[in-house]
Amino acid sequence: MRTFIFAFGVLCFTASGFADAETVNVEMTVKELELEIDNAGTKQSMWTFGGTIPGPLVRVRQGDVVDFTLHNDKANGQSHSMDFHAAQADVLDEFAPVKPGKTKKFKFVAKVPGVFIYHCGSDAMSEHIARGMYGVIIVDPADGYGEALPRPDREYVIVQGDLFEEGTKPNDITMGIGWKASLVNGRVFHYDPVHDANASIALESEPGERVRLYFVNASINESAAFHPIAGIWERVWDNGNPKNVLYGMQTVDVPPAHGMVFDIVSPADRNSNNALVDHRMKHALNGAISVLMNYTGADPEKGRNGNLILR
Ligand SMILES: [Cu+2]
């Protein structure tokens, strides 16, 4: 049985045909609320899965059955929906909108390994995503780790999204009018104490460790040119699938609503720092820079024991 804060697994060996497959219950409540969108504590009206941006991390193994329940809180003003990119389903059935006060349930088998976005698809989809209705589902390969996918020392989830001026009309959001900043896991310069004196968190690792980043681009219109300043991606897996491997990459474009897995290994013989940036400068200099500190004595809990999204 696997346990999550927001979900629990039930042994189920036959549902999907994969050995050791489980049914994983995942339950989320949509909350429309005022949320801090920068390190200074500035609040803006956002829409969320579960009250955070991104929503809760869902992690299953290839072959698992995801038994999903979506609650749309009766206090909400909007219909909302769930679109798991890891699912093969019916957009008019499973992914249909749910009115405030209503609940929807559906199941799918997570057949394809990788890192996938989930997002709200309710009208106007651009507004629902831009207001924060997205998250990540990691489907770990059924074959586990090996040469194709070496075991990492630490793992982090990074989700890049948009921030628009409060009150921007849906049609303007769709066209990119009113765009203000890039969010990294829900905040401008979330992990960048170099550019933001209010930032208090950075990603950390010990020198020489293999750090695995599950990067998802939740921006509505623009790709993210992901690059580790003062480093080179040791390997990149497109969509996080072990069969789609690239070596020694500098900058990799991640389109909207896509995810990739990036490994970086810092020099083992010294302390060093990397700035993980979207190299599109309008994104980088408006929030999309994260510092990875590689130093002896790094926080042993960061990037481990379920601490993949630092908040
Ligand atoms: Cu929504």
Residues whose N, C-alpha, C, O or C-beta is under 5 A from the ligand:
A	BS01	CU	S79 H80 S81 C120 S122 H128 M133
